[in-house]
């Protein structure tokens, strides 16, 4: 016999549903204050699905791995996973499947109630999360997943679907979502109320997200199934009435943070971390900083803080000289002999994967999370728990326009590549509040469209700030931007997937081993073997990319 209860969590007035079952202690397991899941309003759980997805994706992109992996940021303390790709051989997807279980409840309950709006939203979220799992790991439980409550070995230890099959399945679900979300708000028998932290229950915007996600995943498989990708993208672009998409920043799938506690705030904020050490550990990466400076990109002032005390190398000085003068640190050639320093007076990034990041550029202290005044910290907005620019970004107009620019470069019938390229950069400038600098930027010799995939992917990489997972998946597929692993990195090249988690390998051993057998070992796979982060999943096998 199954019994259910609800517990309160400290997010946006959320009451997530947790399911558990018992067989003998039936009466002891009843919460008199609980909500019967057979009668619950699905909005109670939808809010958790949406907000938790945003929180987890932001952590993935900004706090955990992607910023360092794609060299937007580096850490000068507790840095090995962030900077060096030393991921420990086991990465968990438990949080994502937990969200998917809640999402499945909302979907099933909405089917019972005839709530088509909720059904459409949950299909979008299902597709996004399963797509992300396939992107990160490769083969994964999909068709047999989320059935544990039904019991039986096949449900408790689900088979892994192929990465290809998962992409095919989510594209089919997004087609269904496009239909379910095709009505006006007044035509639905339900509303999401405040549970929808992205679009406020606007079906037209959710429909745009569904179709934009289709573009993402058609593009994802373009190297493996070009005919399918071409037909899918051309179908969407040729019929905007049936397949509306995100084209302007106002339609971005973005969620603000409540900022009431650490649980519902921007990660690495210094408001709920009294010491501020978490924020101090994250520095700008030289790879991104140097590119932004080279392009005279005004977004650098939004994302990065200027160095607090610039270094000045005075070659006229003799002897070992090191002094603070007029807010600058003046050093002689003898003082820095044999050391790498960066004397840019504005922005200095931490090089990727170096030994001793806490001491870089003559840092006066060497402890982890050092108060190094000679490198660029992140902009002070990232100290805050919330803010107008602090958002979880599921998908953006910039990404959509870059996808279409890439399709146009291939010669597909979607429009003009330069027009989409310009629109993508403009959408990013609009998002980050620097729209006034767009005209001069796009006219710059190094930014003006030149028709190369390299330029396109570099600009898309820049625009993926705080949403760098997509940039990683593009890098795997195209080899751009051309990133080099740092000297302390676990391998000489960037990884291409996550490790399967240890629990899955132990408890669901047969299916996990079958999935690992579908990975392609490479010369970089190393002692981890087929489960290595440097073993290639289906989506890039045989492509020669990214290395």
Residue, then its C-alpha position, 0 to 999 in steps of 0.5 A: x500500500x502506498x502513502x504519500x506526504x508533502x514537505x515544505x522547502x525554502x524556495x518560492x513558496x514551494x511544496x514539493x511532493x515526495x513519494x514513498x511506499x510501505x507494505x506493513x506499517x500502513x497506519x504509522x506512515x500517514x501524515x495527517x497534515x499531508x496532501x493526497x497526491x490523488x487530489x493535489x493541485x499539480x501546481x504545488x509540485x510544478x513550482x518545484x520542478x521549474x525552480x529546481x531545474x533552474x537552480x541545478x542548471x545554474x550550479x552546473x554552469x556556474x558553480x560546479x564545472x562548466x565555467x572552468x571547463x569552458x574557461x570562463x572562470x577559474x578557481x584559486x582554491x579547491x580548484x581541481x574539478x573546476x580547473x583541471x577536470x579531476x572529476x573523481x571518476x563518478x558524477x551523479x545524475x540523482x538530482x536530475x532524476x529526482x526532478x524528473x520524478x516530480x515532473x512525471x507526477x505533474x504530467x500524470x496528474x494533469x492528464x487525469x485532470x485534463x490540464x493541457x497547459x501543464x501537460x505541455x509544460x511538463x513535456x518541455x521540461x522532460x525533454x530538456x532534462x533528459x536531453x541534458x542527461x544524454x548530453x552529459x553522460x551518453x546512454x541513460x535510463x529513459x524509456x524504462x526510467x521513473x517506474x521504480x514505484x511499480x516494482x519489479x527488477x526491470x523497473x528497479x534496474x532500468x535499461x539504458x536507452x542509447x543517446x541517439x534514441x533519447x534525442x529521437x524521443x525528446x524531439x517527438x515529445x517536443x512536437x507533442x508539446x508544440x500542439x498542446x501549447x498552441x491555444x491561447x491562455x483563455x482556452x485552457x481549463x487550468x492556469x499555473x498561477x505563480x508556480x511558473x517562475x519562467x513565463x507566468x503561465x503564458x502558453x505562447x512563450x512555452x511553445x516558443x521554448x518547445x520549438x527552440x529546444x527542437x532546434x537545439x537538438x536537431x543541431x546537436x545531431x547535425x554531424x551524425x544525422x545531417x538529413x534529419x537535422x536539416x529537414x527538422x530545422x527547415x520545417x520549423x523555420x519555414x512555418x513560424x505560425x505553426x512553430x514559433x521560436x524564441x527570437x528576442x531576449x524578452x522571450x528567454x527562458x530565464x528565472x530570477x532568484x528569490x534571495x531569501x536564503x542560501x537555498x534560493x539564491x545565486x550560487x557563490x553569493x557572499x550574502x549567506x556566506x559570511x566569510x565570502x570565501x566561496x565568492x573569492x575562490x572564483x576568478x575570471x579566466x584569462x582565456x575569456x578575458x583576453x578574448x573580450x579585451x581583444x574584441x573590445x567587448x563591453x560585456x567584460x565590464x558586466x561580468x568582471x571586476x577590474x583589478x584592485x591594484x594594477x601591477x606596473x613593471x618599471x624597467x628603469x628601476x634597479x635592484x629588487x623593488x616592490x612598492x605601492x604607489x598611487x594605488x599601483x604596485x610598482x615592481x622592478x625587472x629583478x623583482x619579477x625575474x623568472x615569473x609570469x606577470x600580467x600588467x594590464x591595468x584593467x582586467x587580468x584573468x587567471x590562466x587555465x589549469x595552472x599550479x598555484x593559482x592563489x599566488x598568480x600575478x604576485x598575489x600577496x597571500x598564498x592561501x586558498x580563496x586568497x584576496x588577490x588584488x592583482x587579478x580580476x574577480x567577478x563583478x560585484x553583482x555576483x556577490x549578491x543573492x539576487x539581482x536583475x542580471x542574476x538568472x538561471x537561463x534555460x535557453x536564450x534568443x542568442x542561442x537560437x539565433x546562433x543555431x540558425x546562423x550555423x544552419x544557414x552557413x551549411x547552406x540550409x534553407x533558413x535565411x541569411x547567416x549574417x543576419x542571424x549572427x548579428x541578431x544573436x550578438x544583439x540579443x546577448x547585448x540586450x540581455x546584459x544591458x549593454x545594447x548601446x555598445x552593439x553598433x560599434x561592436x558589430x562593426x569592429x574588424x574582428x567581430x564583423x561577420x566573416x562567414x567562418x564557423x570558428x567566429x560563430x562558435x567563439x561568439x556563441x561561447x562568449x554569449x554562453x556566460x553563466x550557461x556554458x554547458x551548451x558551449x561545451x556541447x558545441x565544442x565537442x561537436x565542432x572543435x570551437x572555440x579552440x581551447x587548450x587544457x592547462x598544464x595541471x589538467x588531468x589530460x592534455x585535452x578537454x573531456x567530452x562527457x561525465x563519468x557514470x556514477x559509482x552507485x549506478x555502476x554497482x547497483x545497475x551493473x549489467x545495464x551500466x556496463x552495456x552503456x559503457x560498452x557503447x562508448x568509444x575509447x580514445x588515446x586519452x581515455x586513460x586508466x578509467x577505461x570506457x567510462x572515462x570522461x575522454x571516451x566518446x559518446x555516440x553523438x561525436x563518434x566518427x566525427x573526428x571532433x573535438x580532437 
